Amino acid sequence: MDTLAAFVNCDLLKSNVGKRVRTVIKVNRIENGAIVGEGPGGGVITVKPGRRGLDTAPNRYREVIGIAEGGSIIAEEVGTDFGDKFDLQNFNELCKLASKDFQALFM
């Protein structure tokens, strides 16, 4: 991992406002120039795209690294297309472990 960022699910995003975070979303739609998707844990996350813009499509998974601007908004610095097969439930569990018991392994 070349970019230090806290692994967050929808709940953890709220407690990391102003910090660099990393998550994966399932893209649902593009709305008003932003990416809106399902985040780990079942909530909705809105991503303000970075310099590369909206280089994604609905029903694909996207890793997002950026600054948490609000309880459900991330200003993207880096975005990576993860394709159309990804397990958000397992990633949600990883986020829980990375924020508590095994935090030192991920930071």
C-alpha positions as protocol buffer text, in pm:
chain_id: "A"
residue {
  index: 1
  type: MET
  ca { x: 0 y: 0 z: 0 }
}
residue {
  index: 2
  type: ASP
  ca { x: 165 y: 317 z: -117 }
}
residue {
  index: 3
  type: THR
  ca { x: -93 y: 564 z: 15 }
}
residue {
  index: 4
  type: LEU
  ca { x: -159 y: 573 z: 389 }
}
residue {
  index: 5
  type: ALA
  ca { x: -530 y: 599 z: 447 }
}
residue {
  index: 6
  type: ALA
  ca { x: -767 y: 456 z: 706 }
}
residue {
  index: 7
  type: PHE
  ca { x: -984 y: 171 z: 579 }
}
residue {
  index: 8
  type: VAL
  ca { x: -1342 y: 287 z: 632 }
}
residue {
  index: 9
  type: ASN
  ca { x: -1692 y: 152 z: 592 }
}
residue {
  index: 10
  type: CYS
  ca { x: -2000 y: 375 z: 600 }
}
residue {
  index: 11
  type: ASP
  ca { x: -2001 y: 401 z: 980 }
}
residue {
  index: 12
  type: LEU
  ca { x: -1628 y: 471 z: 1014 }
}
residue {
  index: 13
  type: LEU
  ca { x: -1639 y: 737 z: 741 }
}
residue {
  index: 14
  type: LYS
  ca { x: -1840 y: 962 z: 974 }
}
residue {
  index: 15
  type: SER
  ca { x: -1566 y: 958 z: 1238 }
}
residue {
  index: 16
  type: ASN
  ca { x: -1285 y: 1032 z: 990 }
}
residue {
  index: 17
  type: VAL
  ca { x: -1399 y: 1368 z: 847 }
}
residue {
  index: 18
  type: GLY
  ca { x: -1099 y: 1572 z: 737 }
}
residue {
  index: 19
  type: LYS
  ca { x: -874 y: 1265 z: 720 }
}
residue {
  index: 20
  type: ARG
  ca { x: -745 y: 1056 z: 429 }
}
residue {
  index: 21
  type: VAL
  ca { x: -957 y: 742 z: 392 }
}
residue {
  index: 22
  type: ARG
  ca { x: -975 y: 435 z: 169 }
}
residue {
  index: 23
  type: THR
  ca { x: -1288 y: 241 z: 80 }
}
residue {
  index: 24
  type: VAL
  ca { x: -1460 y: 50 z: -199 }
}
residue {
  index: 25
  type: ILE
  ca { x: -1803 y: 138 z: -335 }
}
residue {
  index: 26
  type: LYS
  ca { x: -2040 y: -24 z: -582 }
}
residue {
  index: 27
  type: VAL
  ca { x: -2116 y: 254 z: -830 }
}
residue {
  index: 28
  type: ASN
  ca { x: -2492 y: 307 z: -861 }
}
residue {
  index: 29
  type: ARG
  ca { x: -2509 y: 623 z: -1070 }
}
residue {
  index: 30
  type: ILE
  ca { x: -2343 y: 946 z: -1175 }
}
residue {
  index: 31
  type: GLU
  ca { x: -2533 y: 1246 z: -1038 }
}
residue {
  index: 32
  type: ASN
  ca { x: -2446 y: 1617 z: -1070 }
}
residue {
  index: 33
  type: GLY
  ca { x: -2085 y: 1537 z: -1157 }
}
residue {
  index: 34
  type: ALA
  ca { x: -2037 y: 1300 z: -862 }
}
residue {
  index: 35
  type: ILE
  ca { x: -2028 y: 923 z: -823 }
}
residue {
  index: 36
  type: VAL
  ca { x: -2300 y: 784 z: -596 }
}
residue {
  index: 37
  type: GLY
  ca { x: -2263 y: 429 z: -473 }
}
residue {
  index: 38
  type: GLU
  ca { x: -2325 y: 169 z: -210 }
}
residue {
  index: 39
  type: GLY
  ca { x: -2053 y: 158 z: 51 }
}
residue {
  index: 40
  type: PRO
  ca { x: -1940 y: -122 z: 279 }
}
residue {
  index: 41
  type: GLY
  ca { x: -2201 y: -165 z: 549 }
}
residue {
  index: 42
  type: GLY
  ca { x: -2489 y: -74 z: 318 }
}
residue {
  index: 43
  type: GLY
  ca { x: -2490 y: 305 z: 330 }
}
residue {
  index: 44
  type: VAL
  ca { x: -2464 y: 551 z: 44 }
}
residue {
  index: 45
  type: ILE
  ca { x: -2132 y: 724 z: -30 }
}
residue {
  index: 46
  type: THR
  ca { x: -2090 y: 1018 z: -267 }
}
residue {
  index: 47
  type: VAL
  ca { x: -1751 y: 1062 z: -433 }
}
residue {
  index: 48
  type: LYS
  ca { x: -1634 y: 1391 z: -580 }
}
residue {
  index: 49
  type: PRO
  ca { x: -1409 y: 1271 z: -864 }
}
residue {
  index: 50
  type: GLY
  ca { x: -1042 y: 1364 z: -878 }
}
residue {
  index: 51
  type: ARG
  ca { x: -837 y: 1487 z: -1172 }
}
residue {
  index: 52
  type: ARG
  ca { x: -917 y: 1185 z: -1389 }
}
residue {
  index: 53
  type: GLY
  ca { x: -1286 y: 1265 z: -1368 }
}
residue {
  index: 54
  type: LEU
  ca { x: -1573 y: 1024 z: -1404 }
}
residue {
  index: 55
  type: ASP
  ca { x: -1387 y: 725 z: -1546 }
}
residue {
  index: 56
  type: THR
  ca { x: -1627 y: 464 z: -1411 }
}
residue {
  index: 57
  type: ALA
  ca { x: -1957 y: 301 z: -1496 }
}
residue {
  index: 58
  type: PRO
  ca { x: -2260 y: 188 z: -1294 }
}
residue {
  index: 59
  type: ASN
  ca { x: -2256 y: -162 z: -1145 }
}
residue {
  index: 60
  type: ARG
  ca { x: -1877 y: -164 z: -1112 }
}
residue {
  index: 61
  type: TYR
  ca { x: -1673 y: -153 z: -794 }
}
residue {
  index: 62
  type: ARG
  ca { x: -1431 y: 132 z: -734 }
}
residue {
  index: 63
  type: GLU
  ca { x: -1162 y: 178 z: -473 }
}
residue {
  index: 64
  type: VAL
  ca { x: -1156 y: 538 z: -356 }
}
residue {
  index: 65
  type: ILE
  ca { x: -873 y: 707 z: -167 }
}
residue {
  index: 66
  type: GLY
  ca { x: -935 y: 1064 z: -65 }
}
residue {
  index: 67
  type: ILE
  ca { x: -1033 y: 1310 z: 204 }
}
residue {
  index: 68
  type: ALA
  ca { x: -1356 y: 1249 z: 397 }
}
residue {
  index: 69
  type: GLU
  ca { x: -1552 y: 1573 z: 366 }
}
residue {
  index: 70
  type: GLY
  ca { x: -1865 y: 1471 z: 545 }
}
residue {
  index: 71
  type: GLY
  ca { x: -2044 y: 1174 z: 690 }
}
residue {
  index: 72
  type: SER
  ca { x: -2097 y: 1030 z: 344 }
}
residue {
  index: 73
  type: ILE
  ca { x: -1876 y: 1234 z: 106 }
}
residue {
  index: 74
  type: ILE
  ca { x: -1520 y: 1165 z: -11 }
}
residue {
  index: 75
  type: ALA
  ca { x: -1313 y: 1402 z: -226 }
}
residue {
  index: 76
  type: GLU
  ca { x: -1127 y: 1150 z: -440 }
}
residue {
  index: 77
  type: GLU
  ca { x: -750 y: 1172 z: -482 }
}
residue {
  index: 78
  type: VAL
  ca { x: -705 y: 827 z: -637 }
}
residue {
  index: 79
  type: GLY
  ca { x: -968 y: 599 z: -786 }
}
residue {
  index: 80
  type: THR
  ca { x: -920 y: 245 z: -913 }
}
residue {
  index: 81
  type: ASP
  ca { x: -1173 y: 35 z: -1105 }
}
residue {
  index: 82
  type: PHE
  ca { x: -1208 y: -301 z: -930 }
}
residue {
  index: 83
  type: GLY
  ca { x: -1432 y: -453 z: -1199 }
}
residue {
  index: 84
  type: ASP
  ca { x: -1776 y: -601 z: -1155 }
}
residue {
  index: 85
  type: LYS
  ca { x: -1703 y: -869 z: -894 }
}
residue {
  index: 86
  type: PHE
  ca { x: -1611 y: -768 z: -540 }
}
residue {
  index: 87
  type: ASP
  ca { x: -1740 y: -871 z: -197 }
}
residue {
  index: 88
  type: LEU
  ca { x: -1842 y: -555 z: -8 }
}
residue {
  index: 89
  type: GLN
  ca { x: -1949 y: -761 z: 294 }
}
residue {
  index: 90
  type: ASN
  ca { x: -1598 y: -904 z: 339 }
}
residue {
  index: 91
  type: PHE
  ca { x: -1447 y: -558 z: 285 }
}
residue {
  index: 92
  type: ASN
  ca { x: -1682 y: -424 z: 553 }
}
residue {
  index: 93
  type: GLU
  ca { x: -1545 y: -682 z: 797 }
}
residue {
  index: 94
  type: LEU
  ca { x: -1187 y: -589 z: 698 }
}
residue {
  index: 95
  type: CYS
  ca { x: -1264 y: -224 z: 776 }
}
residue {
  index: 96
  type: LYS
  ca { x: -1387 y: -319 z: 1122 }
}
residue {
  index: 97
  type: LEU
  ca { x: -1070 y: -518 z: 1195 }
}
residue {
  index: 98
  type: ALA
  ca { x: -843 y: -248 z: 1051 }
}
residue {
  index: 99
  type: SER
  ca { x: -999 y: 17 z: 1274 }
}
residue {
  index: 100
  type: LYS
  ca { x: -969 y: -174 z: 1600 }
}
residue {
  index: 101
  type: ASP
  ca { x: -783 y: -494 z: 1680 }
}
residue {
  index: 102
  type: PHE
  ca { x: -541 y: -490 z: 1386 }
}
residue {
  index: 103
  type: GLN
  ca { x: -503 y: -118 z: 1321 }
}
residue {
  index: 104
  type: ALA
  ca { x: -122 y: -131 z: 1338 }
}
residue {
  index: 105
  type: LEU
  ca { x: -112 y: -370 z: 1040 }
}
residue {
  index: 106
  type: PHE
  ca { x: -296 y: -127 z: 814 }
}
residue {
  index: 107
  type: MET
  ca { x: -135 y: 209 z: 899 }
}
